[in-house]
Every structure is written in structure tokens, then in C-alpha cells.
């Protein structure tokens, strides 16, 4: 059903380069459920290079200067990720400089560490050293007073669909009692 909906949305073409053959649903990491709002329709060439199964063909990706303007957020996110991967190319850097994503959308685009040097990509880990990804569910292992309020986030509370704080590996964001708060990773356990 998702593939049929994506074929309609994309007019039966790759949403990144416009190719018409070998089209498949590509679920955008870290959200691998493959839902319509978290996927794109991509050709075999794009998928192989996104997944690093083939060497990057810089000229193939010049198509991103058009797909980055696509009205569909999943296409924008993948365009941003691939432009970030190619940012040593002046045309890709120029395109990135022109591109704008809302804060939450940019957080999604950065969720896999794309655009960062491999050794500088932050890794968020829970109290047991398990790597956390954006969208994970964690459980609080300690009662936590929430700064600026009288609320206490209770031990055992499940925090669903966490967000990773881009500049601090010890902080995540999540909703507790309907309020978005920053949580120290050392007081969480991935569930």
C-alpha cells in the first residue's frame, strides 16, 4: 500500500533523481517502519549509493539541486542528508546554504549523524551503554525534578519518541505528562 501511494506521489519516478526504473520504497533511517510520511520512492542507483553499497557518483547527485525543493518532507530530508555527504563539492555546499528545514525536521535529517565527521558524530547512550536513536522509547530509572516547574518525572515513566540533542551526547528530549523536557541519558534505560 505504501509503494502504491508513493508511486502516485512521485508520478512513478525516483523522488531524488527522476529515474523511472527499479523503483522501491526507501524507509528513511532511523524510522524504518516504511510509512508513507517516513519514506521516499528511490531507484536502485540512489538506494545503493545512499546505503554506501556503491561509490558516490558526484555527477549523479547534481539532481539534488532540484529535489531539495520538493514539497514532501521525506524528500527534503534525504536531499539534505545527501548534500551533507557531498558538502566537499562547492555546488552541494551552495545548495545546503540555500536549503531551510524547520528545527524538528532538521533534527530528523541529522538523526543518523549525516553531515558530521565520523569521529565527531555524537553518540547518545543510556545508563547501560546502549546506543539511543531518535524515536526510541526509554524508561526513567530515577525520579527527576523538572527545572522551572513543580513537576517530578517519576521513575518507571516511559518516554516515547525521544529526540537527540545535537550538540550534547548526554541530553535527550522527550514528552512527560504532555510537556517536552530535556533528560540526562544517565537516568534512562532503553526499552
C-alpha positions in Angstrom: 0.0 0.0 0.0 2.9 2.4 0.8 4.5 1.7 -2.5 1.3 2.5 -4.4 0.8 5.7 -2.5 4.5 6.7 -3.1 4.2 5.9 -6.8 1.2 8.3 -7.0 3.0 11.0 -5.1 6.2 10.7 -7.2 4.5 10.2 -10.6 6.3 6.8 -10.8 9.7 8.4 -10.7 12.6 8.3 -8.3 11.9 11.2 -5.9 15.6 12.1 -5.8 16.9 11.8 -9.4 13.8 11.2 -11.6 14.7 7.8 -12.8 11.8 5.5 -13.8 13.3 2.0 -13.4 14.0 -0.2 -10.4 11.9 1.9 -8.0 11.4 0.7 -4.4 10.3 2.2 -1.1 13.2 3.5 0.9 12.4 3.9 4.6 14.4 6.8 5.9 16.5 5.8 9.0 16.2 5.8 11.9 12.4 5.4 11.2 12.4 2.0 9.4 8.7 1.3 9.6 8.4 2.3 6.0 5.3 4.5 6.5 4.3 7.0 3.8 5.5 10.0 5.7 8.8 8.4 6.6 9.8 7.0 3.1 10.6 8.0 -0.4 10.4 6.2 -3.7 14.0 5.7 -4.9 15.7 4.0 -7.8 18.4 1.3 -7.4 21.3 3.7 -8.1 20.2 6.1 -5.4 19.5 3.4 -2.9 22.9 1.7 -3.5 24.8 5.0 -3.0 22.7 6.1 0.0 23.4 2.7 1.7 27.1 3.0 0.7 26.9 -0.2 -1.4 28.4 1.7 -4.4 30.9 4.5 -4.6 29.4 8.0 -4.7 28.9 9.3 -8.2 29.0 13.0 -7.6 27.5 13.9 -11.0 24.5 11.6 -10.4 23.7 13.6 -7.3 23.5 17.0 -9.0 19.8 16.2 -9.2 19.6 17.2 -5.5 19.6 20.9 -6.5 16.1 20.2 -7.8 14.8 17.5 -5.4 15.7 19.6 -2.3 12.8 21.9 -3.3 10.3 19.0 -3.3 7.2 19.8 -1.3 7.4 16.4 0.6 9.4 16.4 3.8 10.9 12.9 3.4 12.4 14.0 0.0 13.8 17.2 1.6 15.3 15.2 4.5 17.1 12.8 2.1 18.2 15.6 -0.1 19.7 17.4 2.9 21.5 14.2 4.0 23.0 13.5 0.6 24.0 17.1 0.1 25.7 17.0 3.5 27.5 13.8 2.5 28.7 15.7 -0.6 29.5 19.0 1.1 33.1 19.0 -0.1 31.7 19.8 -3.6 31.1 23.5 -3.9 27.7 23.1 -5.7 26.5 20.8 -2.8 27.6 23.3 -0.2 25.9 26.1 -2.1 22.7 24.1 -2.2 22.9 23.3 1.5 23.4 27.0 2.3 20.1 27.8 0.4 18.1 24.9 2.0 15.9 25.5 5.0 14.3 23.0 7.3 12.3 23.6 10.5 14.1 22.7 13.7 12.3 19.4 14.2 12.8 18.5 10.5 16.5 19.3 10.7 16.8 17.1 13.8 15.3 14.3 11.8 17.7 15.0 8.9 20.7 14.9 11.4 19.4 11.8 13.3 21.9 9.5 11.6 24.9 11.8 12.0 25.0 12.6 8.3 27.0 15.7 7.5 29.2 15.2 10.6 32.7 13.8 10.5 32.6 10.2 11.6 34.7 10.8 14.7 32.8 13.9 15.7 29.3 12.4 15.4 27.8 12.3 18.9 26.6 9.0 20.3 23.9 9.1 22.8 23.9 6.2 25.3 21.6 5.2 28.1 22.7 4.2 31.6 23.6 0.7 30.4 25.7 2.0 27.5 23.1 1.1 24.9 23.1 3.5 21.9 20.0 5.6 21.6 18.4 6.7 18.3 15.9 9.4 17.6 12.4 7.9 18.0 13.4 5.3 20.6 11.5 4.7 23.8 13.3 5.0 27.2 12.3 4.4 30.8 13.3 6.7 33.6 15.4 4.9 36.2 15.1 7.7 38.8 12.6 10.4 39.9 13.7 13.6 38.2 12.6 17.1 39.2 11.9 19.2 36.1 13.6 22.6 36.4 11.4 25.6 36.4 8.3 23.6 37.4 6.9 21.7 40.4 6.6 18.6 38.3 8.6 15.4 39.0 9.1 12.9 36.3 8.6 9.6 38.1 10.9 6.6 38.0 9.5 4.0 35.6 7.9 6.6 33.3 8.2 5.6 29.6 9.3 8.4 27.3 8.4 7.6 23.7 9.8 9.0 20.5 12.8 10.7 22.1 14.8 13.3 20.3 18.6 13.5 20.4 20.2 16.9 21.4 22.5 17.6 18.5 25.3 19.2 20.5 25.3 17.2 23.7 25.5 13.4 23.9 24.3 13.4 27.5 20.9 15.1 26.7 17.8 13.8 25.0 14.4 15.4 24.7 11.0 13.7 25.3 7.5 14.4 26.5 6.5 13.6 30.1 2.9 14.4 31.1 2.5 16.3 27.9 5.5 18.6 28.5 8.7 18.4 26.4 11.7 18.2 28.7 15.4 17.6 28.4 16.5 14.4 30.1 20.0 13.3 31.1 20.8 10.0 29.3 22.4 8.6 32.5 18.9 8.4 34.1 17.4 6.4 31.2 17.2 2.8 30.1 16.2 1.9 26.5 13.1 -0.3 26.4 
